[in-house]
Amino acid sequence: MDQLTLAGTALDSFHVCAFFDSRDEGYEILHPYYRQAMEQGEKNLHLVDPDLKTDHLERLVAHGIDGPGCQACGQLELVGWDQAYFDETGRFNKDQMLATVDKVTTQAREAGYKRLRIMGHMDWAFRDAPGSEDLIEYEAEVNEVLERNRQPAICVYDTALLTGAMMMDLLRTHPLTLVGGVVQENPFFTPPAEMLKELKARKARVEQS
């Protein structure tokens, strides 16, 4: 299998939570990861703000990546987050999204790609989207899907949007973190089964109050 590195670090897990202070910082740090995928002929699925698709491609080009060319040949699939995370009613449906991640990894493999790299911009979760209260459950459950398929995914979060409690929950659902351009094994990571049990108990307490 070809190299899989992020910010100069070889990845041994498949679910990374990337925290950035700005869009510029995010692209500056992630562009070598994107370029490596393109050069190795891997499939790339980027889930972005639907209003910023053109901006995303322009930023790839600015960092020496032929985004439009890779998109034209099918190597890069650029999808608005509204068409990925939301169902037909406009609600975040975690079970549907888990099935989608499983499906696209299988499709990429069947198409002959050695690897599929998924990147998702997660700002949608902080815009009062229906169902966004299930985000942490999704982040916990998707670990199993990614590990089973042996495919990497990076969830990109804007630190300005996060409360301390939300950041801690995100840390607990990702085996790896990318902060300040440094990839680290996450000491706060909690096994999905344990995390889901805690979230269920937390929800029950809220319903009883």
N, C-alpha and C positions, 0 to 999 in steps of 0.2 A: 504494500500500500504506500502511496506517495506521502510526503510530509504533511503534517497537520500542526502548524504552529500559529500562535497568536501572541503578538507583542514580544516576539523572540523566545517564547516558551512553548515547548512541545506539549500538546494536550494529551492527557490520559483519561479525561472525562469528557462528557459530550454536552453538558448544559452549563453555559456560562452566563452570569449576570454582569453586564457591563454598565458601570455608572459613569456618566459624563456631566460636566458642568455646562457644556455648550455643544451645539451641532458641529461647530468647527473642530472641537477637540475630538469628537467621536469619529469624524471622517479622517482626521490626521492619524489617529491611532489604528483605526481598522483598515485603512486602505492597503497595507501590505498583506493583510489576511485575505482581502478580496482578490488582490492581484495574484497571490499564490494559487488560489482556487482556479482563476482563469487560465493561468499558465500551465496548470496540471490537468486541464481539460475536465474539471469537475462541474457539476451542476450547481447553480446558485439560485436560491429563492430568497428574495428580499421583500419583506412586508413593510410598507412605508405609508406615511400620510398620503392619502389619495391626491391632496392638493399640492404635494411636493415631489411627485414622480419625476417631472422634468428637472427639478433642482437636484434630485438624487443622481440622475444620469450625468448632469453637468458636473457635479462634484466628483464622480468617478473619473470622468474625462480629465478633469483638472489634476487628478492624481495619477495620470498616465494609464488609465484603464479604458479600453474600448467598450464602454457600457452599451452603446447602441448596437455595435457590431455583435457583441455577445448575446444581446437580446434578440437580434435578428436571426441568429443561427440556433437559438433555443437554449444556449448555455446559461443565460441569465433570464430568470423569470421575475418580473417586477410586478407586484400585486399590491393594490391599495388595501390597507388594513380592514376597510369596510367589507371587502370581498373575501377576507380570510377569517378574521376573528368573529364576525357577526353573521347570524343566520338571516333568513329572508325577512324576518320581522325587525331587523336592526338590533337584535339582542346578542350579547356575547354568550355563546353556547359552548361551554367547556368540553362537553362530550363530543360535540360535532368537530371542534377544533382538534381534539386528541385523535379522532378518526382521520381527520385531514392530514395531520402530521404523519401518521402511519401510512396513509395512502400515497402521499407524495414521495416518501422515501422509497417505497416499493416501486413506484412508477419510474423514478430516476434510475434505480438499479436495473429494471427491465429494459430501459432505454440504452443501457450500456455504460452508464456513468459509474465510476468507481466510488464516488462519494457525492452526497448532497449536503451543501452547507446552507443552513437556514439562518437568516438574520431578521429579527422583528423589532421595529421601533414600537415602544409600548405606551406612548403618550395618550393613546385612545382611552386607556384605563382610568385616566384622571379627568375625563370630560363628561362625567355623569352618564356614561353609557350603560343602558340596562344590562344587568347581568355581571357588571364589573366586580360585584362583591364576591364572585367566584374565582377571581384571578389567582389568589394564592393556592386554592385547591388545584387549579389547572397547572400552576408552576410546579407543584409537588408531583402531580400525576404524570406530567409529560416526561419526567426523568426516566420512567420505565420504558416508555415508547422509544426515546432516543437511545437508551442503553441497549435495548433489544435489537434495534436496527443499526446500531453502531454508527450513528450519524450525528454531527455536531450542530448545535443551535446556540446563537447568541441573542439574549434578550437585552435590548438597549433601553436604559432608563435615564431620564433627566433628573439629576439630584434635586433640582429646584422644586420639583413637583412632589417630593417624598416627605412624609412625616417620619419621625424616628421609628415609630411602631411599624410602618409599612416597610421601611428599609430593613428592619430586623426580620420581618416575615420573608422578604425577598432573599435575604442572606441565607435563611434557614432552608430555602427550597432550591438552592443552586450549589452544586459541588465545587464550582470554581467561580471566582470573582475577578473582574478586571476593574481596577481602581487606580487612577493616576498613571495609567499606562503600564501597570504591573499586574500580571496574572498570578493569582495565588490560590492554593487549596484553601477552601473555606472552613475554618474551624467551627463555624456555627451551623454547618449543614446538618440537617436532621433527616434521617431515613424517611422516605415518603409515607410509609405505613404509620409511623409514629406521628408525623406531622398531620396527616389526615385525621387521625384519632383526636388529636388536640383541637383541630379546627372544628370537628363535629361537636366536641364538648363545648367549645367556645360559642358556637351557634346556638346550642341548646340553652346555654345560660342567658343569651340575649333574648331568646323567644320566651323564656320564663319570667324575665324581668318586666 
